[in-house]
Amino acid sequence: MNHLKMHSMNKIDENIAKIAQLFPNCVTEAKGENGEITHKIDFDMLKQELSNTLVEGREERYQFTWPDKKQAILTANAPINKTLRPCREESVNFDETENLYIEGDNLEVLKLLQETYLGKIKMIYIDPPYNTGNDFVYNDDFRTKNLEFREKSGNFDEEGKQLVDNYTRNTESNGRFHTDWLNMIYPRLKLARDLLSDDGVIFISIDDNEVENLKKVCDEIFGECNFVAQLTTVMNLKGNNDEFGFAGTHEYSLVYMKYKDSVFDLNGVPLTEEDKTEYTLSDEKGKFKKGATLMRTGEAGAREKRPKGYYPIYVSKDLKSLNITRQASDDYEVYPKTVDGKEMSWRRSPEFLLKTKDEFIITKTNNGISFNKKQRLEDDIRRGKKAKTLFYKPEYSSGNGTSLIKELFNGRLFDNPKPLTLIKDMLSIGSSNNVDMDDDTSLISSEESPIILDFFSGSATTAHAVMQLNAEDGGKRKFIMVQLPEVTDEKSEAYKAGYKNICEIGKERIRRAGKQLLKTTIQTGGVWKTRCLKIV
């Protein structure tokens, strides 16, 4: 009877939670009868998700919206009558690879990928076009024009008079460009979420112009609860002196998961030689350092959140051993409690703790007894160290991306390619297979050949990074690159070198990088092979 709940389950809350899993954007905040803020279903938005036509309707609520947002949802859900055509002449070992390079509009490609790759993509990285106030190459049908925006923006009255003062006269113009960008990115991210596996993760590079809007879009599509981090990604430590007021050094990387609760944690970035010098302790198993405490911290570690993690640990009088049952009459009995007596939880279940009881440093302190994990060098070399939200290495410098292209092609054929090490580190965090040593749950899925998708692939840095990382760690990651065949400027080095569109550069980079890897390592696992397709 002690475990029997004396009240019934709130079925409404349960149903709302189920809808939130399928349609995070259909759950919003609203004021209840007593004035408290609660979650509720946005039925207009849910109707739109389940309708083939525009759904009208409006009530006052907390929401993030812009002109043509419903049309963007409709566009994401609308079917297309297109297919993918093989391009064997541009492929490498077409019949022996699952790596894909797809030439076409990524909105259409994402729809075509749903049938084969729904819920199968382990990681997505995209570097979408930054909104600098210029028009986009992605001319979707719902794109707003100036006149349409004037009618929908709410900045003009019925007689066409502007409702904002002269000081903010540029708001309307800027707003149209925000609208265009949001209508471009929204349906693509909706389709991308469906492709992610339950433990899948997405990294999105962005700058100051749209980072706030992008975060709101991602909160809606992926759910605020699946937000992981907003990384300040340092790309130019010297700073860009052309910017107003301050020399810009960074951009951002937004990180979200399909279901954050499906994993205990993400992986880390590779250890440096300096990092390895911190492991100064050793035993018969090898080198280690003092790691995290066994007791969970923060609200998520409270007993009521994790009741199974609240149990006694028995420690011998000499502090040399621990157990989950009393071994001697004078054993210390230790519960997970804070200094002020708040009941918390242990990070490990009793069964898993018993299996790993020799993996802790036991210390007696003024406040009782503490347990710290032996953080082993061998494990951390395999797993990496936890990345910081200030995402920086000298190798992340934007100039390194340009230099690598010059080296591969003997010329500057692409503007502002992402640095290879930056993408490799993101891949290490989001796509490596490991088991966490702090919990008896999987850290990252055991998928042997995780699939990496980049649907703004540009010069194919992501494909190059996948090949390079596989060569270094023996991984079996596969890639899918998607790129619109945007034509190169006739005055550019790329055009003069014979590359008439960006896709030609990307495909050639994969071929050249693959050949380069073959010369330097045998651990490539065939990853340089690529199947090329075009949308028709």
C-alpha positions as CSV (number, residue, x, y, z in Angstrom):
1,M,0.0,0.0,0.0
2,N,3.0,2.3,0.6
3,H,3.6,2.4,-3.2
4,L,-0.1,2.7,-4.2
5,K,-1.0,6.3,-5.3
6,M,-4.0,7.6,-3.5
7,H,-5.2,9.7,-6.4
8,S,-6.0,9.1,-10.1
9,M,-3.8,10.0,-13.0
10,N,-4.5,13.3,-14.7
11,K,-5.5,12.0,-18.1
12,I,-5.7,15.5,-19.6
13,D,-2.1,16.2,-18.7
14,E,-1.1,12.8,-20.0
15,N,-2.8,13.4,-23.3
16,I,-1.2,16.8,-23.6
17,A,2.2,15.2,-23.1
18,K,1.5,12.7,-25.8
19,I,0.5,15.4,-28.3
20,A,3.6,17.4,-27.3
21,Q,5.8,14.4,-28.3
22,L,4.3,14.4,-31.8
23,F,3.7,18.1,-32.3
24,P,5.8,20.3,-29.8
25,N,4.6,23.4,-31.7
26,C,1.0,22.7,-30.7
27,V,1.6,23.0,-27.0
28,T,1.6,26.6,-25.6
29,E,1.2,28.4,-22.3
30,A,-2.1,29.9,-21.2
31,K,-3.5,31.5,-18.0
32,G,-5.8,29.2,-16.0
33,E,-8.9,30.0,-14.0
34,N,-6.8,30.8,-10.9
35,G,-4.3,32.9,-12.8
36,E,-1.6,30.2,-12.9
37,I,0.3,29.5,-16.2
38,T,-0.4,26.0,-17.5
39,H,0.3,24.1,-20.7
40,K,-2.6,23.7,-23.2
41,I,-3.2,22.6,-26.7
42,D,-3.1,25.2,-29.5
43,F,-6.0,23.7,-31.3
44,D,-5.7,26.0,-34.3
45,M,-2.1,24.9,-34.7
46,L,-3.1,21.2,-34.3
47,K,-5.8,21.6,-36.9
48,Q,-3.3,23.1,-39.2
49,E,-0.9,20.2,-38.7
50,L,-3.8,17.8,-39.6
51,S,-5.2,19.8,-42.5
52,N,-4.3,20.2,-46.2
53,T,-5.8,23.7,-46.3
54,L,-5.2,26.9,-44.4
55,V,-7.0,26.9,-41.1
56,E,-8.3,30.2,-39.7
57,G,-8.8,31.0,-36.1
58,R,-7.2,33.1,-33.3
59,E,-7.3,33.5,-29.6
60,E,-5.0,35.4,-27.2
61,R,-2.1,33.3,-26.1
62,Y,1.7,33.3,-25.7
63,Q,3.0,32.5,-29.2
64,F,5.7,33.3,-31.7
65,T,4.3,34.2,-35.1
66,W,4.9,36.0,-38.3
67,P,3.2,36.6,-41.7
68,D,2.6,33.3,-43.6
69,K,3.6,31.0,-40.7
70,K,0.6,28.8,-41.3
71,Q,1.5,28.6,-45.0
72,A,5.0,27.5,-43.9
73,I,3.4,24.6,-42.0
74,L,1.2,23.7,-44.9
75,T,4.3,23.8,-47.2
76,A,6.1,21.4,-44.9
77,N,3.2,19.0,-44.9
78,A,2.3,19.2,-48.6
79,P,3.3,16.2,-50.8
80,I,5.4,16.5,-53.9
81,N,5.5,14.5,-57.1
82,K,9.2,14.2,-57.7
83,T,11.8,11.5,-57.4
84,L,15.6,11.1,-57.2
85,R,17.6,10.1,-60.3
86,P,20.9,8.3,-60.0
87,C,24.0,10.0,-61.4
88,R,26.4,7.0,-61.8
89,E,28.9,8.9,-63.8
90,E,29.5,11.4,-60.9
91,S,29.5,8.7,-58.2
92,V,32.3,6.6,-56.7
93,N,31.4,2.9,-56.3
94,F,27.7,3.7,-56.6
95,D,26.5,0.2,-55.8
96,E,28.8,-0.3,-52.7
97,T,28.0,2.7,-50.6
98,E,25.2,4.3,-48.5
99,N,26.8,7.7,-48.6
100,L,24.6,10.1,-50.6
101,Y,25.2,13.4,-52.3
102,I,21.9,14.8,-53.5
103,E,21.6,17.8,-55.8
104,G,18.4,19.7,-55.5
105,D,16.2,22.0,-53.4
106,N,16.5,20.7,-49.8
107,L,12.8,21.3,-49.0
108,E,11.9,18.8,-51.7
109,V,14.8,16.4,-50.8
110,L,13.8,16.4,-47.1
111,K,10.3,15.3,-48.1
112,L,11.7,12.5,-50.3
113,L,14.0,11.3,-47.6
114,Q,11.0,10.8,-45.2
115,E,10.1,7.4,-46.7
116,T,13.5,5.8,-46.3
117,Y,15.1,7.7,-43.4
118,L,12.2,8.6,-41.1
119,G,13.6,8.4,-37.5
120,K,16.9,7.1,-38.7
121,I,19.2,10.1,-38.8
122,K,21.6,10.2,-35.7
123,M,22.9,13.7,-36.2
124,I,22.1,16.8,-38.4
125,Y,24.5,19.7,-38.9
126,I,23.4,22.7,-41.0
127,D,24.9,26.0,-41.8
128,P,21.9,27.8,-43.3
129,P,22.2,31.1,-45.2
130,Y,22.6,33.9,-42.7
131,N,20.0,36.7,-43.0
132,T,22.0,39.7,-44.2
133,G,19.0,41.5,-45.7
134,N,19.6,40.0,-49.1
135,D,17.2,37.8,-51.1
136,F,17.5,34.0,-50.8
137,V,18.2,31.4,-53.4
138,Y,15.4,29.3,-51.9
139,N,12.4,30.9,-53.6
140,D,9.6,28.9,-51.9
141,D,6.1,29.5,-53.3
142,F,4.8,31.1,-50.1
143,R,7.5,33.8,-50.1
144,T,6.2,37.2,-49.1
145,K,6.6,40.2,-51.4
146,N,6.6,43.8,-50.3
147,L,2.9,44.5,-51.0
148,E,1.8,41.3,-49.3
149,F,3.9,42.0,-46.3
150,R,2.5,45.5,-45.9
151,E,-1.0,44.0,-45.7
152,K,0.0,41.3,-43.2
153,S,2.5,43.0,-41.0
154,G,0.1,45.2,-39.1
155,N,2.3,48.3,-39.5
156,F,-0.3,50.1,-41.6
157,D,-3.9,51.2,-40.9
158,E,-6.9,50.7,-43.3
159,E,-6.0,53.8,-45.2
160,G,-2.4,52.6,-45.7
161,K,-0.9,55.1,-43.2
162,Q,2.1,53.8,-41.3
163,L,1.4,53.1,-37.7
164,V,5.1,53.4,-36.5
165,D,7.0,56.6,-36.0
166,N,9.8,57.9,-38.2
167,Y,12.5,56.7,-35.9
168,T,11.4,53.0,-36.4
169,R,10.6,53.4,-40.1
170,N,13.0,50.6,-41.0
171,T,11.2,48.1,-38.9
172,E,8.8,47.1,-41.7
173,S,11.6,46.5,-44.2
174,N,13.6,44.5,-41.7
175,G,10.5,42.6,-40.7
176,R,9.9,41.5,-44.3
177,F,13.4,40.0,-44.4
178,H,12.9,38.3,-41.0
179,T,9.6,36.9,-42.4
180,D,11.3,35.6,-45.6
181,W,14.0,33.9,-43.6
182,L,11.6,32.4,-41.1
183,N,9.4,31.0,-43.9
184,M,12.5,29.5,-45.5
185,I,13.9,27.8,-42.4
186,Y,10.6,26.7,-40.6
187,P,9.4,23.9,-42.9
188,R,12.9,22.6,-43.4
189,L,13.4,22.2,-39.6
190,K,10.0,20.6,-39.2
191,L,10.9,17.9,-41.8
192,A,14.4,17.6,-40.3
193,R,13.0,16.8,-36.9
194,D,11.0,13.9,-38.3
195,L,14.1,12.4,-39.8
196,L,16.0,12.4,-36.4
197,S,16.2,9.2,-34.4
198,D,14.7,9.4,-30.9
199,D,18.2,10.1,-29.5
200,G,19.2,12.3,-32.5
201,V,20.8,15.7,-32.2
202,I,20.9,18.7,-34.5
203,F,23.6,21.5,-34.6
204,I,22.7,24.7,-36.4
205,S,25.3,27.5,-37.1
206,I,23.8,31.0,-37.0
207,D,24.9,34.6,-36.5
208,D,23.4,37.6,-34.5
209,N,20.9,38.5,-37.2
210,E,18.6,35.5,-36.6
211,V,19.8,33.7,-33.5
212,E,16.9,34.9,-31.4
213,N,14.3,34.0,-34.0
214,L,16.0,30.7,-34.7
215,K,15.9,29.7,-31.0
216,K,12.2,30.5,-30.8
217,V,11.5,28.4,-34.0
218,C,13.5,25.5,-32.6
219,D,11.8,25.8,-29.2
220,E,8.5,25.4,-31.0
221,I,9.6,22.6,-33.4
222,F,11.7,20.5,-31.1
223,G,10.2,21.7,-27.8
224,E,11.9,23.9,-25.2
225,C,12.5,20.8,-23.1
226,N,14.8,19.4,-25.8
227,F,17.1,22.5,-25.9
228,V,20.7,21.4,-25.2
229,A,22.9,24.5,-25.6
230,Q,23.5,27.8,-27.4
231,L,27.3,27.6,-28.1
232,T,29.2,30.8,-28.5
233,T,31.5,29.6,-31.3
234,V,34.7,31.6,-31.6
235,M,35.7,31.8,-35.3
236,N,38.0,34.8,-35.3
237,L,39.8,35.5,-32.0
238,K,41.4,38.6,-33.4
239,G,38.0,40.1,-34.1
240,N,36.4,41.6,-37.2
241,N,37.1,45.4,-37.0
242,D,34.6,46.1,-39.8
243,E,31.7,45.6,-37.4
244,F,30.2,48.5,-35.6
245,G,31.2,49.2,-32.0
246,F,32.9,45.9,-31.3
247,A,35.2,43.6,-33.2
248,G,33.2,40.5,-33.7
249,T,34.8,37.2,-32.8
250,H,32.0,34.6,-32.8
251,E,28.8,33.2,-34.1
252,Y,26.5,30.7,-32.5
253,S,25.7,27.0,-32.7
254,L,22.2,26.0,-31.5
255,V,22.0,22.4,-30.3
256,Y,18.7,20.5,-29.8
257,M,17.7,16.9,-29.5
258,K,14.6,14.9,-30.7
259,Y,14.1,13.6,-27.2
260,K,16.6,14.8,-24.7
261,D,15.4,12.3,-22.0
262,S,16.4,9.4,-24.3
263,V,20.0,9.7,-23.3
264,F,21.9,10.3,-20.1
265,D,24.3,12.8,-21.8
266,L,26.2,13.6,-25.0
267,N,29.8,12.7,-25.7
268,G,32.7,15.1,-25.4
269,V,35.4,16.5,-27.5
270,P,38.8,14.8,-27.9
271,L,41.3,15.3,-25.0
272,T,44.4,17.3,-25.7
273,E,47.9,16.3,-24.5
274,E,47.6,19.0,-21.8
275,D,44.3,17.4,-20.7
276,K,46.0,14.0,-20.2
277,T,48.5,15.5,-17.7
278,E,45.7,16.0,-15.2
279,Y,45.3,12.3,-14.6
280,T,47.9,12.1,-11.8
281,L,46.4,9.2,-9.7
282,S,46.8,5.5,-10.6
283,D,45.9,2.0,-9.4
284,E,46.2,-1.5,-10.9
285,K,43.8,-0.5,-13.7
286,G,45.7,2.6,-14.8
287,K,45.7,6.4,-14.5
288,F,42.7,8.4,-13.2
289,K,41.8,11.7,-11.6
290,K,39.1,12.8,-9.1
291,G,35.9,13.0,-10.9
292,A,32.3,13.9,-10.2
293,T,30.5,13.1,-6.9
294,L,28.2,10.1,-6.8
295,M,25.4,12.2,-5.4
296,R,23.3,14.1,-8.0
297,T,23.0,17.8,-7.7
298,G,20.4,20.4,-8.7
299,E,16.6,20.0,-8.8
300,A,16.9,17.1,-11.2
301,G,18.7,15.1,-8.5
302,A,16.1,15.6,-5.8
303,R,14.7,12.4,-4.2
304,E,11.2,13.1,-5.4
305,K,12.5,13.3,-9.0
306,R,14.5,10.1,-8.8
307,P,13.1,8.0,-5.9
308,K,15.0,4.8,-6.9
309,G,18.2,6.7,-6.4
310,Y,17.6,7.3,-2.7
311,Y,19.1,4.4,-0.7
312,P,21.9,3.9,1.9
313,I,25.5,3.1,1.1
314,Y,27.6,1.3,3.7
315,V,31.2,2.3,4.1
316,S,33.9,0.4,6.1
317,K,35.5,2.2,9.1
318,D,38.8,2.5,7.3
319,L,37.1,4.1,4.2
320,K,38.6,1.5,1.9
321,S,35.4,-0.1,0.7
322,L,31.7,0.5,0.1
323,N,28.7,-1.8,-0.3
324,I,24.9,-1.6,-0.6
325,T,24.4,-3.8,2.4
326,R,26.0,-3.6,5.9
327,Q,29.1,-5.7,6.1
328,A,30.1,-4.9,9.7
329,S,28.4,-3.4,12.7
330,D,30.6,-0.3,12.7
331,D,30.0,0.5,9.0
332,Y,29.1,4.1,8.2
333,E,25.5,4.4,6.8
334,V,25.4,7.2,4.2
335,Y,22.3,8.6,2.4
336,P,22.4,11.1,-0.4
337,K,21.7,14.4,1.5
338,T,23.0,17.9,1.2
339,V,24.6,19.8,4.0
340,D,21.3,21.3,5.0
341,G,19.6,17.9,5.0
342,K,17.8,18.0,1.6
343,E,17.2,14.5,0.3
344,M,18.8,13.9,-3.1
345,S,19.7,10.7,-5.1
346,W,22.7,8.7,-6.1
347,R,23.8,8.7,-9.8
348,R,23.8,4.9,-9.9
349,S,21.2,2.2,-9.2
350,P,22.1,-0.2,-6.3
351,E,22.8,-3.0,-8.8
352,F,25.1,-0.9,-11.0
353,L,26.9,0.6,-7.9
354,L,27.6,-2.9,-6.6
355,K,29.2,-3.8,-10.0
356,T,31.5,-0.7,-9.9
357,K,32.1,-0.2,-6.2
358,D,35.9,-0.2,-6.7
359,E,35.6,2.8,-9.0
360,F,35.3,5.5,-6.2
361,I,37.5,7.6,-4.1
362,I,36.0,7.6,-0.6
363,T,36.7,10.7,1.5
364,K,35.6,11.7,5.0
365,T,34.8,15.4,5.2
366,N,33.5,17.8,7.9
367,N,30.0,17.2,6.4
368,G,30.1,13.5,6.3
369,I,31.4,11.1,3.6
370,S,31.7,11.8,-0.1
371,F,32.2,9.5,-3.1
372,N,34.0,10.7,-6.2
373,K,34.3,8.7,-9.4
374,K,37.7,7.5,-10.5
375,Q,37.7,9.4,-13.8
376,R,39.9,7.1,-15.9
377,L,42.2,8.4,-18.7
378,E,41.4,5.4,-20.9
379,D,37.6,6.0,-20.7
380,D,38.0,9.7,-21.4
381,I,40.2,9.2,-24.4
382,R,37.4,7.0,-25.8
383,R,34.6,9.2,-24.7
384,G,36.1,12.7,-24.7
385,K,35.8,15.6,-22.2
386,K,32.6,17.5,-21.8
387,A,32.6,20.5,-24.2
388,K,32.1,24.0,-22.9
389,T,29.4,26.4,-24.2
390,L,32.3,28.8,-25.1
391,F,33.2,26.6,-28.1
392,Y,36.7,27.5,-29.0
393,K,39.9,26.0,-30.3
394,P,42.6,27.8,-32.4
395,E,41.7,25.3,-35.2
396,Y,38.2,26.7,-35.3
397,S,39.5,29.8,-37.0
398,S,37.5,30.6,-40.2
399,G,40.7,31.0,-42.1
400,N,41.5,27.3,-41.6
401,G,38.4,26.4,-43.6
402,T,39.5,28.6,-46.5
403,S,43.1,27.3,-46.3
404,L,42.0,23.7,-46.6
405,I,39.9,24.5,-49.7
406,K,43.0,26.2,-51.2
407,E,45.1,23.2,-50.4
408,L,42.6,20.7,-52.0
409,F,41.9,22.8,-55.1
410,N,44.9,25.0,-55.5
411,G,42.7,28.0,-55.3
412,R,40.0,29.8,-53.3
413,L,36.9,28.3,-54.9
414,F,34.5,28.8,-52.0
415,D,33.8,31.7,-49.6
416,N,33.8,31.1,-45.8
417,P,33.8,27.3,-45.6
418,K,33.5,25.9,-42.1
419,P,36.7,24.7,-40.5
420,L,37.1,20.9,-40.6
421,T,38.0,20.6,-36.9
422,L,34.9,22.5,-35.8
423,I,32.6,20.0,-37.6
424,K,34.7,17.0,-36.5
425,D,34.2,18.0,-32.8
426,M,30.5,18.4,-33.3
427,L,30.5,14.9,-34.9
428,S,32.4,13.6,-31.9
429,I,29.8,15.0,-29.5
430,G,26.7,14.0,-31.5
431,S,27.5,10.8,-33.3
432,S,30.0,8.7,-31.4
433,N,28.9,5.4,-29.7
434,N,29.7,5.1,-26.0
435,V,28.3,3.9,-22.7
436,D,28.3,6.3,-19.8
437,M,30.2,5.3,-16.7
438,D,28.0,7.3,-14.3
439,D,24.7,5.5,-15.0
440,D,23.6,2.0,-16.1
441,T,21.9,3.6,-19.2
442,S,23.2,4.1,-22.7
443,L,24.9,7.4,-23.3
444,I,24.5,7.4,-27.1
445,S,22.6,4.8,-29.1
446,S,24.4,1.6,-30.1
447,E,23.7,2.2,-33.8
448,E,26.8,0.9,-35.5
449,S,26.7,3.1,-38.5
450,P,25.2,6.5,-37.5
451,I,23.9,8.6,-40.4
452,I,24.9,12.3,-40.6
453,L,22.7,14.7,-42.6
454,D,23.7,18.2,-43.8
455,F,21.0,19.8,-46.1
456,F,22.9,23.0,-46.6
457,S,26.1,21.2,-47.4
458,G,27.9,24.0,-49.3
459,S,31.5,22.9,-50.0
460,A,30.7,19.5,-48.3
461,T,32.8,20.2,-45.1
462,T,30.5,17.9,-43.2
463,A,31.2,15.0,-45.6
464,H,34.9,15.6,-45.4
465,A,34.7,15.7,-41.5
466,V,32.8,12.4,-41.5
467,M,35.5,10.8,-43.6
468,Q,38.3,12.3,-41.6
469,L,36.8,11.3,-38.2
470,N,36.0,7.7,-39.4
471,A,39.7,7.4,-40.5
472,E,40.9,8.6,-37.0
473,D,38.6,6.6,-34.7
474,G,37.6,3.6,-37.0
475,G,34.0,4.8,-37.0
476,K,31.4,3.7,-39.6
477,R,29.4,6.9,-39.9
478,K,27.6,7.5,-43.1
479,F,26.7,10.9,-44.6
480,I,23.9,12.4,-46.7
481,M,24.7,15.8,-48.2
482,V,22.1,17.9,-49.9
483,Q,22.8,21.1,-51.9
484,L,21.0,23.3,-54.3
485,P,22.9,23.7,-57.6
486,E,23.5,27.4,-57.1
487,V,25.4,28.8,-60.0
488,T,28.9,30.3,-59.4
489,D,29.7,33.9,-60.4
490,E,31.3,34.0,-63.8
491,K,34.0,36.3,-62.3
492,S,34.8,33.8,-59.5
493,E,37.8,31.5,-59.3
494,A,35.4,28.6,-59.1
495,Y,33.8,29.4,-62.4
496,K,37.1,30.0,-64.1
497,A,38.3,26.6,-62.8
498,G,35.3,24.9,-64.5
499,Y,32.9,24.6,-61.6
500,K,29.6,26.0,-62.8
501,N,27.7,25.5,-59.6
502,I,28.3,24.7,-55.9
503,C,27.4,21.1,-56.2
504,E,30.3,20.5,-58.6
505,I,32.6,21.9,-55.9
506,G,31.1,19.8,-53.1
507,K,31.3,16.5,-55.1
508,E,34.8,17.1,-56.2
509,R,35.9,17.9,-52.7
510,I,34.6,14.6,-51.5
511,R,36.5,12.8,-54.2
512,R,39.7,14.7,-53.5
513,A,39.5,14.4,-49.7
514,G,38.8,10.6,-50.1
515,K,41.9,10.1,-52.3
516,Q,44.0,12.1,-49.8
517,L,42.8,9.9,-46.9
518,L,43.6,6.8,-48.9
519,K,47.3,7.9,-49.1
520,T,47.6,8.6,-45.4
521,T,45.5,5.9,-43.6
522,I,44.1,2.5,-44.1
523,Q,41.3,3.0,-41.5
524,T,38.9,4.7,-44.0
525,G,36.3,1.8,-44.1
526,G,35.3,2.8,-47.6
527,V,33.8,6.1,-46.5
528,W,35.1,8.0,-49.6
529,K,32.6,6.1,-51.8
530,T,29.6,8.3,-52.7
531,R,26.3,7.8,-54.5
532,C,25.3,10.9,-56.3
533,L,21.6,11.7,-57.1
534,K,19.6,14.6,-58.5
535,I,16.0,15.5,-57.9
536,V,13.7,15.4,-60.9
